[in-house]
């Protein structure tokens, strides 16, 4: 059958769910006023999730580069195939850019990331009060871009499945 | 008449100079080049906050270390964790309670040479609570300055730093290390 490989499908859905959780947790934690133990916990969990997403995305990209995606249906217009390719590339860029911007934002704030509270991740830059607000804005706007790209991705998948019924979505079905 | 006044003033000046030479040289801390920081772990993450304002009065003569004294006053409201919101939070009742206890103070009670270093004992007061502390001190000479460096481990809960839900040491560890480097001109 014309499908993505099993590991590619597993990574797609796993990373997708992790991103939704990380995104929701990020929105929740910044809305907590003041400073509370819960807020600090959420920040730590958010960072751990981000590191997990980054690692899985790196594995996924390596898999993708060594395992070709199944072809699109012949009837699918070439502009749509190009648009899909562009959107997928954009999603990969954001899946790397967002955790990295968050990671460096945390370092610029003088708070290194200790993964799962067990392993300290590399401190690549010194605390930097000038860079901190810049990275915060970058992290925010990349997320706005991700939300936009994600909605387009889902809308296209649903259109292919329910309107075109061309099997494009089925290639990624678990 | 004017000559007499001049002589009198010069004599007074000479006298005060001589007196200053006789007394143990009180050192003037160069606070711009000195630092006092607190390092602790928040959910296993090492975090450092700096006290931007403090005053150090040190009397130290290497020939007579036993006679040395030190008084450090720290403005707790100047604690800087690198985030305006967090900085405001730590002044609250649960943490420093800065309105009620604006300064922390260290007063030395003894100093003994110990193999190139000195063993210092003293009383540390934070948030109105006083505890006996001891730590090794390093004294170096850098150009015309004398540099006093050391790290003093304390338990934050002994000073009621972090009350209520903040007593949870899995969130913020009990161990806090106060790192200091005081530069003083002779």
HADDOCK unambig.tbl for C-alpha pairs under 7 A between the chains (distance, minus, plus):
assign (segid A and resid 34 and name CA) (segid B and resid 89 and name CA) 6.96 0.50 0.50
assign (segid A and resid 35 and name CA) (segid B and resid 86 and name CA) 6.90 0.50 0.50
assign (segid A and resid 35 and name CA) (segid B and resid 89 and name CA) 6.68 0.50 0.50
assign (segid A and resid 37 and name CA) (segid B and resid 171 and name CA) 6.69 0.50 0.50
assign (segid A and resid 109 and name CA) (segid B and resid 82 and name CA) 6.50 0.50 0.50
assign (segid A and resid 111 and name CA) (segid B and resid 45 and name CA) 6.98 0.50 0.50
assign (segid A and resid 111 and name CA) (segid B and resid 47 and name CA) 6.23 0.50 0.50
assign (segid A and resid 112 and name CA) (segid B and resid 45 and name CA) 6.45 0.50 0.50
assign (segid A and resid 113 and name CA) (segid B and resid 45 and name CA) 6.76 0.50 0.50
assign (segid A and resid 114 and name CA) (segid B and resid 44 and name CA) 6.70 0.50 0.50
assign (segid A and resid 114 and name CA) (segid B and resid 45 and name CA) 5.84 0.50 0.50
assign (segid A and resid 117 and name CA) (segid B and resid 43 and name CA) 6.24 0.50 0.50
assign (segid A and resid 117 and name CA) (segid B and resid 44 and name CA) 5.37 0.50 0.50
